[in-house]
């Protein structure tokens, strides 16, 4: 774990608690986002992702705890932090009846940035027409305006709350490419999402939050390794399930002629066993984050039930 | 980053509405003086009615008063109202018959007023024949004008409605404060609350703009808007007065200063509007409270003029610090009042900033 503490922390959240009256928004949250990484912030709706993000940006006052961004206090030095931070809110409105380009230029000028180069190139890549009026935009186009707005001032930290909810799949691909490029250029990205595939695709690390509390922080790769691979195979000749009860196989399911194996190690031995038969169809997949997510919560709930 | 970008954007996006409102202001303020000649003629006719009622009072104590009036053909009977105030608000009935005169004992000391009214055939509608007072040589219509309800507008001054000065003081300004006041109240609330309601605040406050800066910019935009509508009203009123050749009687300087005096008055309303907007973060609630504030202040001022014992009410009303009638009648611009309202507006803006900095931005 040494290499993690060595890394420069861009966001440092310590014991963050935010209460809305008696309702818990976020409770005792500890989280670091390192320089140059894409950190996914995963959780179901209402888990507290938005609350945590908006506390970082001083849009809401925290009940307890401490947030440091670029080594500055999130509330006292909010304006200095915002100079270096781009933000895409989960829900936002535009100034009506102006051209998208004037709206974006206006926000650029508020950020103290006078180059429109990045704004224009981002709009082009996302196929956003800058000459349209803001009140004539579809939901997807409005979101594109938000994405361009959060990235156009070329700030060091980009905070995004559900950036792809409502973006069509082709645009999502382009958006992920843009994020990876930003990362290569040394930008730090903190992205809240409930889209597991998305986090899996672009993030380096993921923090999972639920009911206001942080459940786990893990590198995506480590998380995937931990859960292993899923092998799906279909045979043309009869096979018994016992043949796959091998070392390193944690679970075998049979669905007619199809077998689904969860493998942690000894992939070699499993393939050998499989090759004894005639194979019709076969696929090897990484355990999806979604399955992991469900499994994780299922375990958690079972444990809670057991405790009770 | 240069100060004024947010204010500029606000003005740019709201320009169309502002110009339409400006047009309304210029039409009404320019046409108001044009009504004056007609108004004066109608009032003169009414004043002549005063002579239709004759009142004889005894020289010694305890004598009889005789009230007589010209008959009206269509009258089925006459009513005589008696009161100690010219407004006849709490009048008591003295007489109800077809005779055109009445005599009664003077069993009181103070000044009394009499209104004679004709009750018409069938419809039982009434028509005012005239007014008389027990004070010798007094014009009861003039007295009516000094009635507390009217004095509220004039600061208790004796202004004749037969002069253009009086007409503008009553008719223009009593209309103007409401129109300009409500417009500024509405706009100052919505200029801030719409950023909450339309979820623009998150993006706005993720730029390196502090909340203080944001509110100051919005207030600046409101100052420009208030200045604009005041200047438009000045232009309209001056133009209208020039049209009826009344600009000598009512100097251009008086037009300018009497309306300029309402600039800090409007800025106080704007500051209240913005304060309620940041506190409640909802346009409807903010507007309700700001409108209520405006009318409460007006009633405080009106009640404060009713009697000496209620005078304290006046001092806490912003209407007390915009004395347009003193500019119009006495040619006196009260700089002290101007400063009082300016300071109040600044204090309210500071409170607004303080509240805003404490508040969570809603999602």
Interface residues (C-beta under 8 A of the other chain):
Chain A: X50 X54 X57 X58 X59 X60 X61 X78 X79 X80 X82 X83 X85 X86 X87 X89 X90 X91 X92 X93 X94 X95 X96 X97 X98 X106 X107 X109 X110 X111 X112 X146 X149
Chain B: X1 X5 X6 X9 X12 X13 X198 X199 X200 X201 X202 X203 X204 X205 X206 X207 X208 X209 X210 X358 X360 X361 X363
